[in-house]
């Protein structure tokens, strides 16, 4: 069951005694026009002071006001970094971050791409990934799991949560796009559905992400299966904004952290 509380989504079944997380909507902030209203992207062209207020609202909603919140420069890569107090203040280009530091929260920004959180059952580490089609193509999940297992070798000790992202019914791609994926792995073909009315395919990105997680021995997977494109009142969508010629658009913030001590 999805829970929508204080402008973010989480799952009732996930134990939050040790960790806290939220996949935020675009509601509840101060931004205007195309950025309405909880835009948290400093690179979007929105007013930076307003964005800082939006980020602070998100932290307050998750009760992590005293955590240090780590952002990265997302480049649609498959790069993963481990974050600690030693490199927290560095500007890092990557699309995945991991930490064991209880005072650090991890942030991922999305507007159709999938935010993915991974944590171990002993709550010794947390991981946040940003995966669009390039992340899927380059298997950022595999890179993340390899990095996690350098820290924690128990491969059966991981859980994953996939947040709202572009749904397959609105992810139209070309035949060339599909064929490039199939060249990577033949079994990827099942994540493409031929459209009857044109020479296009629908790409099931969420399905492929679930498949890649299972390939890497993560079977405890939860999904908040909501389409960012369709739900225009709740989510920014780059694809929707591009089609409607309403760019630039904002970005949702997605946060995971170790739960603050009372």
C-alpha positions in Angstrom: 0.0 0.0 0.0 1.3 3.4 -1.0 1.3 6.1 1.7 1.2 9.7 0.6 2.1 11.9 3.6 3.4 15.4 3.8 4.1 15.5 0.0 6.0 12.3 -0.3 5.3 8.6 -1.0 6.5 5.6 0.9 5.3 2.1 1.6 3.4 1.0 4.7 5.1 -2.5 4.6 8.6 -1.1 4.8 10.0 -1.0 8.4 11.2 2.5 9.1 12.5 2.0 12.6 16.1 2.4 11.4 15.8 4.2 8.1 13.5 6.9 6.7 12.8 7.6 3.1 10.5 9.5 0.8 9.8 9.8 -2.9 8.5 13.4 -3.0 5.9 14.8 -5.4 6.1 18.3 -6.8 3.6 19.6 -4.2 4.2 21.7 -1.1 7.0 24.2 -2.1 7.4 27.8 -3.1 8.5 27.6 -6.7 6.4 29.3 -9.5 5.5 28.8 -13.2 7.0 25.6 -14.8 8.7 24.8 -11.5 5.6 24.7 -9.3 6.0 24.0 -6.5 8.6 21.8 -4.8 11.4 22.1 -7.3 14.7 21.0 -5.7 17.1 21.3 -8.7 19.7 24.0 -8.3 20.6 23.7 -12.0 17.1 24.3 -13.3 17.1 28.1 -13.6 14.7 28.5 -10.7 15.4 30.9 -7.9 18.1 29.4 -5.8 16.9 30.8 -2.5 13.4 29.4 -3.2 15.0 26.0 -4.0 16.9 26.1 -0.7 13.5 26.6 1.1 12.0 23.7 -0.8 14.9 21.4 0.2 14.5 22.4 3.8 10.8 21.6 3.7 11.6 18.1 2.4 14.1 17.5 5.2 11.6 18.8 7.8 8.9 16.5 6.4 11.2 13.5 6.8 12.3 14.6 10.3 16.0 14.8 9.2 16.6 18.5 9.6 20.0 17.9 11.3 21.2 15.5 8.6 23.7 16.6 6.0 22.0 16.1 2.7 24.3 14.9 -0.2 23.4 15.8 -3.8 25.5 14.8 -6.8 25.7 16.1 -10.3 23.7 13.5 -12.2 24.9 12.8 -15.7 23.0 9.6 -16.7 26.1 7.6 -16.1 26.7 4.3 -14.2 29.2 5.8 -11.8 28.8 5.0 -8.1 30.6 6.8 -5.1 30.8 6.0 -1.5 30.1 9.1 0.6 31.7 9.8 3.9 32.6 12.9 6.0 35.9 13.0 4.1 34.4 13.6 0.6 31.0 14.9 1.5 31.8 18.5 0.4 33.3 17.4 -3.0 31.4 18.1 -6.2 30.8 14.6 -7.5 29.5 13.6 -10.9 27.7 10.3 -10.6 24.3 8.7 -10.6 24.6 6.5 -7.5 25.8 7.1 -3.9 26.3 4.9 -0.9 26.9 5.8 2.7 27.4 4.1 6.1 27.5 7.5 7.9 24.4 7.9 10.1 24.5 11.7 9.8 24.4 11.8 6.0 21.2 11.6 3.9 21.3 10.8 0.2 19.3 12.8 -2.4 18.4 11.9 -6.0 16.5 14.3 -8.4 14.1 12.9 -11.0 11.5 14.0 -13.6 10.7 10.6 -15.3 13.9 8.7 -14.5 13.6 6.1 -11.7 14.8 6.8 -8.1 16.0 3.6 -6.5 16.9 3.0 -2.9 18.8 0.0 -1.6 19.6 -0.9 2.0 20.8 -3.9 3.9 18.6 -5.7 6.4 21.1 -4.8 9.2 20.8 -1.1 8.2 24.5 -0.7 8.0 24.4 1.1 4.6 22.0 3.0 2.3 22.2 3.6 -1.4 20.4 6.0 -3.8 20.4 5.5 -7.6 19.2 7.6 -10.5 18.4 5.4 -13.4 16.8 6.4 -16.7 17.2 4.5 -20.0 20.9 5.2 -20.0 21.3 3.9 -16.5 19.4 0.7 -17.5 21.5 0.4 -20.7 24.7 0.6 -18.8 23.4 -1.4 -15.8 24.0 1.1 -13.0 22.4 -1.4 -10.7 25.1 -4.0 -11.3 27.8 -1.4 -10.6 26.0 -0.3 -7.4 25.7 -3.9 -6.1 29.4 -4.6 -6.8 30.3 -1.5 -4.8 27.9 -2.5 -2.0 29.4 -5.9 -1.8 32.8 -4.5 -1.4 31.4 -3.0 1.8 29.0 -5.8 2.8 29.6 -9.2 1.3 26.3 -10.7 2.2 24.5 -10.8 -1.1 21.3 -12.0 0.3 21.0 -9.1 2.7 19.7 -6.3 0.4 16.3 -4.7 -0.1 15.3 -2.3 -3.0 12.6 0.2 -3.4 11.8 1.8 -6.8 9.9 5.1 -6.8 7.6 6.8 -9.3 9.0 7.1 -12.8 7.9 7.2 -16.5 5.5 4.4 -17.1 5.7 2.0 -20.0 2.5 3.2 -21.6 4.1 6.6 -22.2 7.7 5.6 -22.9 7.6 5.4 -26.7 10.9 4.5 -28.3 12.2 3.7 -31.8 13.1 0.2 -33.2 16.8 1.3 -33.2 16.5 2.1 -29.5 15.0 -1.4 -28.8 17.6 -3.2 -30.9 20.5 -1.5 -29.1 19.2 -2.9 -25.8 18.7 -6.4 -27.3 22.3 -6.4 -28.5 23.3 -5.9 -24.9 21.2 -8.8 -23.8 18.6 -10.9 -25.8 16.3 -11.2 -22.8 15.8 -7.5 -22.7 13.4 -7.9 -25.7 10.5 -8.8 -23.4 10.6 -5.2 -22.0 9.5 -3.7 -25.3 6.0 -3.9 -26.7 5.2 -3.1 -30.3 2.7 -0.3 -30.9 -0.1 -1.4 -33.3 -0.6 2.0 -34.9 3.0 2.9 -35.7 6.5 1.6 -36.0 7.3 2.4 -32.4 7.7 0.4 -29.2 6.8 1.0 -25.6 9.7 0.5 -23.1 9.0 -1.0 -19.7 11.8 0.7 -17.8 10.4 -0.3 -14.4 10.2 -3.9 -15.5 13.8 -3.9 -16.7 15.0 -2.3 -13.4 13.3 -5.1 -11.5 14.9 -7.6 -13.7 18.3 -6.2 -13.3 17.9 -6.1 -9.5 16.9 -9.8 -9.5 19.9 -10.6 -11.8 22.0 -9.2 -9.0 20.4 -11.4 -6.3 18.1 -8.8 -4.9 14.7 -10.5 -4.6 13.1 -8.3 -1.9 12.0 -5.5 -4.2 9.2 -3.0 -3.6 7.6 -0.7 -6.2 5.7 2.5 -5.9 4.3 2.0 -9.3 3.1 5.4 -10.3 3.6 7.0 -13.7 5.2 10.5 -13.5 3.9 11.4 -17.0 0.2 10.7 -16.4 0.0 12.3 -13.0 0.7 15.9 -14.0 -0.7 17.4 -10.7 1.8 15.4 -8.7 5.0 15.0 -10.7 7.3 16.9 -12.9 7.8 15.0 -16.2 10.5 16.0 -18.7 8.9 14.1 -21.5 5.5 15.7 -20.9 7.0 19.2 -20.6 9.0 18.7 -23.8 5.9 17.5 -25.7 3.9 20.5 -24.4 6.8 22.9 -25.1 6.9 23.9 -21.4 10.6 23.5 -20.7 12.4 24.0 -18.5 10.7 21.9 -15.8 11.5 21.1 -12.2 12.8 18.0 -10.5 11.4 16.0 -7.6 13.6 15.2 -4.7 13.9 11.6 -3.4 15.7 11.1 0.0 16.9 8.1 2.0 18.6 8.4 5.4 19.2 6.6 8.6 16.5 7.5 11.1 17.4 10.3 13.5 17.7 9.3 17.1 14.7 10.7 19.2 
